[in-house]
Amino acid sequence: MNEFVETLLDLPWQVGDPKPAYDVVIIGAGGHGLATAYYLATRHGITNVCVLDANYIGSGNSGRNTTIIRSNYGIPESVAFYQHSLEMYQQLEAETGSWIMHSTKGQIWLAHSVSTARTERTRALMNEACGAKTDYIGPEEIKRLCPQIDLTGGGRYPVQGASYHHEGATARHDRVVWTYAQGALRNGVHVFQHTPVTGLLKDGDRVTGVQTPKGNISAGVVLSAVGGHVSTVAGWAGVRLPIRTHALQAFVTNAYAQEFAPIVSSNDLVFYISQTPRGQMLIGAEYDRQASYRTSTSYSYLQACSAKATTLFPFLSKLRILRSWAGICDVSTDFSPILGHTGVDGLMISTGWGTWGFKAIPAAGEQLAELIATGTAPPLIAPFGLDRFAKEAAMADPSSAGTR
């Protein structure tokens, strides 16, 4: 338990087992599950809600991400959704009274070739047109914003320019999770840790609840918010999803002087870097190409990613890797999220987040809560339904994936 959790007051944990029935049961007590519960209670007055997690709160991808918040995506629908989430993050501390260590840093997305520079110019123009504050900047401005960068790229990857996303930000991941947990609990939601869901209850073709070691729980609606394990949950209902699960690795170094202001990503080298509030340099890349459920890091990854990072930031060669980790990502075939109805009555999903789920927590929770409460998909998430694949209306957005 960290210092932030210890300062939270009046957490009305439930004593004993879950009730035999709830209006809504949410599988997964990470950011998405808890945010949905929070907004059901605070925006719609639906408090007869139970959130179940097989482990402890935030033990899955919510505790294994790299804390970046951005909205500079590749298609208008994604930009609108993530811009809304970015703006919700900006107001979350004021709304909840909890400090999530939100910090607007700006994101520099580097280009090292003429073709990539063209891509970043296009990204900037499209983002700006859709409401995400983004400009194309040259090497001199990049150096001003990030003095530590070697613009020659070690003589191999010279920096041509970059798109600059002004509102790119970070927030502390565990604080976001506990903020939503606190808000949900204080509004009457029941949250149970160490309570795995082992199956779904069905009445004919309708899902009517969940099975747990503590007994069956009936529900009007069951929402799966379990990250990379979504295929298992959907399979219990006979639903096949266009999802593959991949590992995503990252690491931090020992502390460096608090002088590294922005988030920096590189399209061509495929890595990103930012500085944590403790001064550690946080470095990551795209998800592993081989599908797996592995949550450990590999030496080859650390070696390759370190080599890329030191090419642009020579000061990193003097630092040591302090800690590494991996999460498992639910990656959809079009790289966009899948939200809402599954085609099976009573079962909804929040999946397809890949490497970008943390930044979507507020908007996804709010929008799914509205869908559950009203039965109608809000405009922001209507394009991201599972039925888009049957309609041949895929939301192809490779800008969602890691550093692309």
Secondary structure, DSSP 8 states (H G I E B T S, - for coil): --HHHHH--------SS--SEEEEEEE--SHHHHHHHHHHHHHH----EEEE-SSSTT-SGGGSS--EE----SSHHHHHHHHHHHHHHHHHHHHH------EE--EEEEE-SHHHHHHHHHHHHHHHHHT--EEEE-HHHHHHH-TT--TTGGGTS---EEEEETT-EE--HHHHHHHHHHHHHHTT-EEESS----EEEEETTEEEEEE-TT--EEEEEEEE--GGGHHHHHHHTT---SEEEEEEEEEEEEE--S---SEEEETTTTEEEEE-TTSEEEEE----SSB----S--HHHHHHHHHHHHHH-GGGGGS-EEEEEEEEEEEETTSS-EEEE-SSTTEEEEE--TT-SGGGHHHHHHHHHHHHHHSS--TTTGGG-GGGTTTT-----GGGSTT-
